[in-house]
Each structure stands twice: as C-alpha cells, then as structure tokens.
Amino acid sequence: MVLPVSLEELLATRSAVIVANAVTPRRFEGYQRYALLDRGSYDVIDQPDAPDLMTRAAALIEQQTGDRRTCVESRVVRLVPGDYVLAHHDRIRERGLEIVFDLSPAAAPAELHYRQHGQVFFRMPCVPGSAALIPRNPTVTSNHTYLSKLHTGEVVRWIALFV
C-alpha cells in the first residue's frame, strides 16, 4: 500500500542539511533526569539560558534558508553510556524548522535519526561543533540512538524549534 505524501512532506526529506563547524561545543549545568524507560533514558534541560546559541541558530537558519524565524522552544539533551530516546517519545510538531547543535566534548557512536512515516530519512552523527537543520511536520519524528555502555564519554545536543 502506498501512502499519499504531500509535496511539503516530500520536501522535508530532501531539505535536511548538516553544517560542519557551526558552533563551539560548551557545557551546561542543571540537568534533570528523564527516565520513563519505555520512552527514553537521558538528562535534559528545558528552555536553557543560551542566548549565544539562539543568536547563532537564527543566523544559521537565515543563511541556509533565507528566512527569519522565531524560536518557540529549546532543550539540551545529554546522553551518557546506556542512554537513548525512542522515536515514539518525540512530540508531534505541526510545522517548523528544527536546528540541532552537537555540543559533545568528543565524537561518539550515537546518531540522531529523523523518520518520516517510520522510515529513517536523515542521520546526524555525533560530530562536535556540527549543526543540522531539519524541517518538521506531523509526519516527521526523531530519536537519539543508544549510546553503548562501552563508550566512556557523553553526547550533548542543543535542540530548538523555529517557526
């Protein structure tokens, strides 16, 4: 069975982009533990105070898309060995452009996956300093892959939704 796909949904899978060396990795304080194990296990800060990242994100979005957008939400997610975030935990987004800054201290074997109708269409590897811009709509979800307990570091991502 073939599901009908709108032009906007099709373009979402074609317009996600990674930008290398977009930001300088940094540290955050004040994480809260999220541990509803059927959804994920990770540390999070909702609405972090990061005006430098907000300014850089807005500039990068304007540079990449030609649009000026407003941030409506942001969070920092930190994964330590054994952590993950499942795709069905991701909130449904009506419309917007999500930007992700990888603020990890070192590269790690944990990707951020974006799916449309359950199929992975975009992978963001853990590359410190990189950014990804991904159009979001109700058919696009994301998940952070499992960070092996054999890894000794952490993965830190600042994620913001702009409309």
Stockholm file with secondary structure:
# STOCKHOLM 1.0

chainA/1-163         MVLPVSLEELLATRSAVIVANAVTPRRFEGYQRYALLDRGSYDVIDQPDAPDLMTRAAALIEQQTGDRRTCVESRVVRLVPGDYVLAHHDRIRERGLEIVFDLSPAAAPAELHYRQHGQVFFRMPCVPGSAALIPRNPTVTSNHTYLSKLHTGEVVRWIALFV
#=GR chainA/1-163 SS CCCCCCHHHHHHHHHCEEETTCSCCCCCCCCEEECCTTTEEEEEEESCCCHHHHHHHHHHHHHHHSCCCCEEEEEEEEECTTCEECGGGSCCCSSEEEEEEECCSSCEEEEEEEEETTEEEEEEEECTTCEEEEEECTTEEEEECCCCTTCCSCEEEEEEEEC
#=GC SS_cons         CCCCCCHHHHHHHHHCEEETTCSCCCCCCCCEEECCTTTEEEEEEESCCCHHHHHHHHHHHHHHHSCCCCEEEEEEEEECTTCEECGGGSCCCSSEEEEEEECCSSCEEEEEEEEETTEEEEEEEECTTCEEEEEECTTEEEEECCCCTTCCSCEEEEEEEEC
//
